[in-house]
Amino acid sequence: MNIKIIVINLKSSSGRRARISKQLDTLGIPYEFLEATEGSALTDDWIERNIGNRLRYTCYNNIHYSVNKNAFACADSHRRAQIIAAEFEDGYTLILEDDVELSSDFKKKLTHAVELMQDYSLHVAFPGYNWARGSFEKRNDVKCSGLSFSFYKYPADGHVSGSYSYIVDSLGAKKLVTDNLDKIEDTADWFYIKEKGIIESTVVLYPKLITTGYFESDIVGSSDLKVSLIGKSKRMIYSLSVKSKYVRNTLRYWKERRL
């Protein structure tokens, strides 16, 4: 069984690159870095050529705060990663952002997850996500006994948010990227699983195998984080998690079980 890993990483984020490399080097699984698109470098001409009319309209008219140049850059980075994964026809690709924390015994868990995807003809799996909304039902047909995680159905009445980690086979990657090949029509965090007709072949893993949120964002500026008490609290947690292994492991345990 062939598995490879693609890590999306800004060229300027050398610290994150070093940290995720340290985690991945122990796995013995091939991985590569994909240089992330830089939001601040996007020109009006690039946006005109690469971004669909709806997203451009939303951005230029400030209709939603999250649709901006950084979101366009993120979507383009994932689009390029998905194109690479679509060409990997004899295996599975784990697409990661560079600020993730892998769970203990990660290689064993990832291998079991991919074996189950293969056995049950599953094309997309979310081993990590920010949150899941809607009916969260276990896939009782998928035999996960003896494993430390289970497969759950993608919620038919909800949505799973979080583009920082997902596993795809070639067909799954093709389905995810299909609407964005010509121009980007969707931001990276909204996969439109139901609309693309792959809800039956998409699963959500719980507890999570991968978590995120241990570092300050490379996109959100420091001044933005200072605005609120929540921002200040996050900054304190970031600092403690870097300095204390106990705090980091406690935070990871909570994040792995948080929906």
Order of alpha helices (4+ residues) and beta strands (2+ residues): beta-alpha-beta-alpha-alpha-alpha-beta-beta-alpha-beta-beta-beta-beta-beta-alpha-beta-beta-alpha-alpha-alpha
